């Protein structure tokens, strides 16, 4: 039985306020008023190949986010003031999978860390995949109330009908619950609330070390090491506790840390650099 492998799928770039990447006094409001922008950050999805087939963690962003006026509501202050996208049609999930030699139709399973646009924007490229989400995350994101919270649910494909993860009281290190995504348990979801209240991450186990596909637990590894919550987390204490648990897990079950927007993620993956290694 071969150990699972992980490949990066970069679907364009995004920039946000520095007050989003590292929380500053004022929390979410500060992300709107801050004048400091980040560099252009990658938008990663992750392709996991295991004995049962291909599993995709997140789907990246659509070029419509960058090119279509009115794709995001102008009345929403976050989209108007605090985020900017650089995504071309050739950057989208489908073309990027084909660049890796993968037919999108071969992807049997998609797991969404959360339902923000830069993680769910490529769903149209995998219409036949079995999509897993957290039930409470989906409930927060639905309808007009979801759009107020920053989830553009009106942009989901009409075919979007996810399956809800069945969380079990089976700990993974300091994380009290988990949800296996493969029969052999080599790929497992763990709850990592913070960036959104029901954010999840995917731990891929194999060989001497695994991979933590961490979505937006933090924008980069150093922020996770420093234990600094992001600026849009609705509860900073919850986000800080998740970062603490990530650090504890890394000490007991070493992994390569792969958040979605870290410019160093691809190099860490290629070098199999473990969390905290330089």
C-alpha positions as CSV (number, residue, x, y, z in Angstrom):
1,X,0.0,0.0,0.0
2,X,1.6,3.2,-1.2
3,X,1.7,6.3,1.0
4,X,-0.5,9.2,-0.2
5,X,1.1,12.0,-2.2
6,X,0.3,15.7,-2.3
7,X,0.6,18.1,-5.2
8,X,0.0,21.8,-5.2
9,X,-2.6,23.4,-7.6
10,X,-2.2,27.1,-7.7
11,X,-5.2,29.0,-9.0
12,X,-4.1,32.6,-9.2
13,X,-3.3,35.1,-6.6
14,X,-5.0,37.3,-3.9
15,X,-4.0,40.2,-1.8
16,X,-5.5,41.2,1.5
17,X,-4.9,43.7,4.3
18,X,-2.0,43.0,6.6
19,X,-4.5,43.4,9.5
20,X,-6.2,40.3,8.1
21,X,-3.1,38.2,8.0
22,X,-2.0,39.2,11.5
23,X,-4.8,40.4,13.8
24,X,-4.4,44.0,14.9
25,X,-6.4,46.0,17.5
26,X,-9.9,46.5,16.1
27,X,-10.2,42.9,14.7
28,X,-12.5,42.5,11.7
29,X,-13.2,46.2,11.4
30,X,-9.4,46.9,11.2
31,X,-9.3,44.8,8.0
32,X,-11.5,47.4,6.3
33,X,-9.7,50.5,7.4
34,X,-6.1,49.3,7.3
35,X,-3.9,50.9,4.6
36,X,-1.3,48.2,4.5
37,X,-1.8,45.5,1.8
38,X,-0.1,42.2,1.6
39,X,2.0,41.0,-1.3
40,X,0.2,39.0,-3.9
41,X,-0.4,35.6,-2.2
42,X,-1.0,32.3,-4.0
43,X,-4.4,30.6,-3.9
44,X,-3.7,26.9,-3.5
45,X,-5.8,23.8,-3.7
46,X,-4.1,20.5,-2.9
47,X,-4.4,17.3,-4.9
48,X,-4.0,14.1,-2.8
49,X,-3.4,10.8,-4.6
50,X,-4.1,7.8,-2.4
51,X,-4.8,4.1,-3.0
52,X,-8.5,4.9,-3.5
53,X,-8.0,7.6,-6.1
54,X,-7.8,11.4,-6.3
55,X,-9.0,13.7,-3.5
56,X,-8.9,17.5,-3.8
57,X,-8.7,19.8,-0.8
58,X,-10.4,23.1,-1.8
59,X,-11.0,24.2,-5.4
60,X,-9.4,27.7,-5.6
61,X,-10.9,30.7,-7.2
62,X,-12.6,31.6,-10.5
63,X,-11.3,34.2,-12.9
64,X,-14.8,35.8,-12.7
65,X,-13.7,37.1,-9.3
66,X,-11.0,39.2,-11.0
67,X,-12.6,40.1,-14.3
68,X,-16.4,40.3,-13.9
69,X,-17.8,43.6,-12.6
70,X,-20.5,42.9,-10.1
71,X,-19.4,39.3,-9.4
72,X,-19.2,40.3,-5.7
73,X,-21.8,42.6,-4.3
74,X,-20.7,46.3,-4.2
75,X,-22.7,46.7,-1.0
76,X,-20.4,44.4,0.9
77,X,-17.5,46.4,2.4
78,X,-15.1,43.5,2.5
79,X,-15.1,42.9,-1.2
80,X,-15.0,46.6,-1.9
81,X,-12.2,47.5,0.5
82,X,-10.2,44.6,1.7
83,X,-9.5,42.0,-1.0
84,X,-8.2,41.9,-4.5
85,X,-7.9,39.0,-6.9
86,X,-5.6,38.2,-9.9
87,X,-6.9,35.1,-11.5
88,X,-7.0,34.5,-15.3
89,X,-9.1,31.8,-17.0
90,X,-6.0,29.6,-17.4
91,X,-5.3,29.8,-13.7
92,X,-8.6,28.2,-12.8
93,X,-8.8,24.7,-11.3
94,X,-9.6,22.8,-14.5
95,X,-6.7,24.1,-16.6
96,X,-4.3,23.7,-13.7
97,X,-5.2,20.1,-13.1
98,X,-4.7,19.4,-16.8
99,X,-1.3,21.1,-16.6
100,X,-0.5,18.4,-14.0
101,X,-1.7,15.7,-16.4
102,X,-5.0,15.1,-14.5
103,X,-8.4,15.1,-16.1
104,X,-10.8,17.0,-13.6
105,X,-13.3,14.2,-14.2
106,X,-10.8,11.8,-12.4
107,X,-11.2,13.7,-9.2
108,X,-13.6,11.6,-7.1
109,X,-13.7,13.5,-3.9
110,X,-13.5,17.2,-2.9
111,X,-13.1,18.4,0.7
112,X,-13.7,22.1,1.4
113,X,-11.9,23.5,4.4
114,X,-14.5,26.3,4.4
115,X,-16.8,28.0,1.9
116,X,-15.1,31.3,1.2
117,X,-14.9,32.2,-2.4
118,X,-11.2,31.5,-2.9
119,X,-11.7,27.9,-1.6
120,X,-15.0,27.1,-3.3
121,X,-14.7,29.2,-6.4
122,X,-13.6,26.3,-8.6
123,X,-16.4,23.9,-7.9
124,X,-17.7,24.1,-11.4
125,X,-14.6,22.3,-12.7
126,X,-15.4,19.2,-10.7
127,X,-19.2,18.8,-11.1
128,X,-19.2,15.0,-10.6
129,X,-17.0,14.8,-7.6
130,X,-18.4,13.8,-4.1
131,X,-18.0,17.1,-2.1
132,X,-17.6,17.0,1.7
133,X,-18.2,20.0,3.9
134,X,-18.9,20.7,7.5
135,X,-22.7,20.9,8.1
136,X,-22.4,24.0,10.3
137,X,-20.1,25.7,7.9
138,X,-22.7,25.1,5.1
139,X,-25.5,26.4,7.3
140,X,-23.6,29.6,8.0
141,X,-22.8,30.1,4.3
142,X,-26.3,29.6,2.8
143,X,-28.7,32.2,1.5
144,X,-28.7,36.0,2.0
145,X,-27.5,35.6,5.6
146,X,-24.5,33.8,4.3
147,X,-23.8,36.5,1.8
148,X,-23.9,39.1,4.6
149,X,-21.2,37.0,6.4
150,X,-19.0,37.1,3.3
151,X,-19.9,33.8,1.6
152,X,-21.0,34.4,-2.0
153,X,-23.4,31.4,-1.9
154,X,-25.3,32.8,-4.9
155,X,-22.2,31.9,-7.0
156,X,-22.2,28.2,-6.1
157,X,-22.9,25.9,-9.1
158,X,-26.6,24.7,-9.4
159,X,-25.3,21.2,-9.0
160,X,-23.6,21.9,-5.6
161,X,-25.1,19.3,-3.2
162,X,-22.5,18.5,-0.6
163,X,-22.3,15.7,1.8
164,X,-21.8,16.6,5.5
165,X,-18.9,15.2,7.3
166,X,-19.7,12.7,10.1
167,X,-17.5,13.8,12.9
168,X,-16.4,11.1,15.3
169,X,-15.1,11.3,18.9
170,X,-11.8,9.9,17.8
171,X,-8.9,12.3,18.8
172,X,-6.1,13.2,16.5
173,X,-3.4,14.5,18.9
174,X,-5.0,17.5,20.7
175,X,-7.9,17.6,18.3
176,X,-10.9,15.9,20.1
177,X,-12.8,14.9,16.9
178,X,-11.9,13.7,13.4
179,X,-13.6,12.4,10.3
180,X,-11.8,9.8,8.2
181,X,-11.8,10.6,4.5
182,X,-10.3,7.3,3.3
183,X,-11.0,3.7,4.4
184,X,-7.5,3.2,5.8
185,X,-7.5,6.5,7.8
186,X,-4.5,7.8,5.9
187,X,-6.5,11.0,5.1
188,X,-8.5,12.5,7.9
189,X,-10.3,15.8,8.5
190,X,-9.9,17.6,11.8
191,X,-11.8,20.7,13.1
192,X,-9.7,23.8,13.1
193,X,-12.1,26.7,13.9
194,X,-10.9,30.3,13.8
195,X,-10.9,31.9,10.4
196,X,-14.5,30.7,10.2
197,X,-16.3,29.1,13.1
198,X,-16.4,25.7,11.4
199,X,-13.2,25.7,9.4
200,X,-11.5,22.3,9.0
201,X,-8.1,21.0,7.9
202,X,-7.0,17.8,6.3
203,X,-4.2,15.7,7.7
204,X,-2.5,13.3,5.2
205,X,-0.5,10.6,6.9
206,X,2.2,8.6,5.1
207,X,5.8,7.6,5.6
208,X,7.9,9.4,8.2
209,X,5.9,12.5,8.2
210,X,2.5,13.8,7.0
211,X,1.0,16.9,5.5
212,X,-1.4,19.3,7.1
213,X,-3.5,20.9,4.4
214,X,-4.6,23.8,6.6
215,X,-6.7,26.1,4.4
216,X,-6.8,29.5,6.2
217,X,-5.7,28.4,9.7
218,X,-3.0,31.0,9.0
219,X,-1.8,32.7,5.9
220,X,1.7,31.4,6.4
221,X,3.7,29.1,8.6
222,X,5.5,31.8,10.6
223,X,2.1,33.2,11.7
224,X,1.1,29.8,12.9
225,X,4.4,29.4,14.8
226,X,3.8,32.8,16.4
227,X,0.3,31.8,17.3
228,X,-1.3,35.0,15.9
229,X,-5.0,34.8,14.9
230,X,-6.1,36.4,11.7
231,X,-8.0,39.6,11.6
232,X,-11.4,38.2,10.3
233,X,-11.7,35.4,12.8
234,X,-15.0,36.1,14.6
235,X,-13.5,34.8,17.9
236,X,-9.8,35.4,18.4
237,X,-9.5,33.1,21.4
238,X,-10.9,30.2,19.4
239,X,-8.4,30.9,16.5
240,X,-5.6,31.2,19.0
241,X,-6.5,27.8,20.6
242,X,-6.5,26.1,17.2
243,X,-3.0,27.5,16.5
244,X,-1.9,26.1,19.8
245,X,-3.3,22.7,18.9
246,X,-1.5,22.8,15.5
247,X,1.8,23.4,17.4
248,X,1.1,20.5,19.8
249,X,0.2,18.1,16.9
250,X,3.4,19.1,15.0
251,X,5.5,18.0,18.1
252,X,3.8,14.6,18.3
253,X,3.0,13.8,14.7
254,X,5.4,15.8,12.4
255,X,4.0,17.2,9.2
256,X,4.6,19.6,6.4
257,X,2.4,22.6,7.0
258,X,0.5,23.7,3.8
259,X,-1.9,26.6,4.2
260,X,-3.6,27.9,1.1
261,X,-1.9,31.3,0.8
262,X,1.7,30.8,1.9
263,X,4.2,31.7,-0.9
264,X,6.6,29.2,0.7
265,X,4.2,26.2,0.7
266,X,5.3,24.8,-2.6
267,X,9.0,24.9,-1.6
268,X,8.3,23.3,1.8
269,X,6.3,20.6,0.1
270,X,9.1,19.9,-2.5
271,X,11.7,19.8,0.3
272,X,9.5,18.0,2.8
273,X,10.4,20.6,5.4
274,X,8.5,19.9,8.6
275,X,6.6,22.5,10.6
276,X,9.0,24.8,12.3
277,X,12.1,23.7,10.3
278,X,14.2,26.3,8.4
